[in-house]
């Protein structure tokens, strides 16, 4: 593959490359990532409500996504006990 071939990556392939970090993760992590893609920023409890997954499963999915550098987390300004998660792909 020449340099010009690498530069001519179609738009759809670029989006697929972004999701490469998530490809080998469990289905629950993929679901959480997809929900974050559509909903932008959610707390763990909101993710559990949206995905219909148990809180424990969402917590595991978020830890796997954080290990893969696919999600960013920050403390909520309104409730410092909660963390808010955003997809980082």
C-alpha positions in Angstrom: 0.0 0.0 0.0 1.5 3.3 -1.0 1.2 6.6 0.9 -1.4 7.9 -1.5 -3.5 4.7 -0.9 -3.5 5.4 2.8 -4.6 9.0 2.3 -7.5 7.9 0.1 -9.3 6.1 2.9 -13.1 6.4 2.2 -15.2 8.3 4.8 -16.9 5.1 6.0 -13.6 3.4 6.7 -12.5 6.3 8.9 -15.6 5.7 11.1 -14.8 2.0 11.3 -11.2 2.8 12.4 -12.6 4.8 15.3 -14.6 1.8 16.6 -11.5 -0.5 16.3 -10.8 0.1 20.1 -14.2 -1.3 20.9 -14.3 -4.2 18.5 -13.0 -6.9 20.9 -14.9 -5.7 24.0 -17.9 -7.6 25.4 -21.3 -6.9 23.9 -22.4 -4.9 27.0 -19.5 -2.5 26.4 -20.4 -2.1 22.8 -24.0 -1.4 23.7 -22.9 1.2 26.3 -20.7 2.9 23.7 -23.5 3.0 21.1 -25.9 4.6 23.6 -23.2 7.1 24.5 -22.8 7.8 20.8 -26.5 8.8 20.6 -27.0 10.4 24.0 -23.7 12.2 24.4 -23.2 12.3 28.2 -24.8 10.1 30.8 -24.3 8.8 34.3 -24.0 5.2 35.2 -27.5 5.0 36.4 -28.8 6.7 33.3 -26.8 4.2 31.1 -28.4 1.3 33.1 -31.8 2.8 32.4 -31.2 3.4 28.7 -29.5 0.0 28.0 -31.8 -2.0 30.3 -28.6 -3.6 31.7 -28.0 -4.2 35.4 -25.9 -1.5 37.1 -23.1 -4.0 37.8 -22.9 -4.9 34.1 -22.8 -1.2 33.1 -20.0 -0.6 35.6 -18.0 -3.5 34.1 -18.7 -2.2 30.6 -17.6 1.3 31.5 -14.4 0.0 33.1 -13.6 -1.9 29.9 -14.3 1.1 27.8 -12.0 3.3 30.0 -9.2 0.7 29.7 -9.6 0.9 25.9 -9.6 4.8 26.1 -13.0 4.8 24.4 -14.8 6.8 27.0 -14.0 9.9 29.2 -15.4 10.4 32.6 -15.7 13.4 34.8 -17.5 14.3 38.1 -21.0 15.8 37.9 -21.1 19.5 38.9 -24.6 19.0 40.3 -23.8 15.9 42.3 -20.1 15.1 43.0 -21.0 11.5 43.9 -21.8 10.8 40.3 -19.6 10.5 37.3 -20.6 11.5 33.8 -19.4 9.5 30.8 -18.8 10.6 27.3 -17.8 8.5 24.3 -14.2 9.4 23.1 -13.8 7.9 19.7 
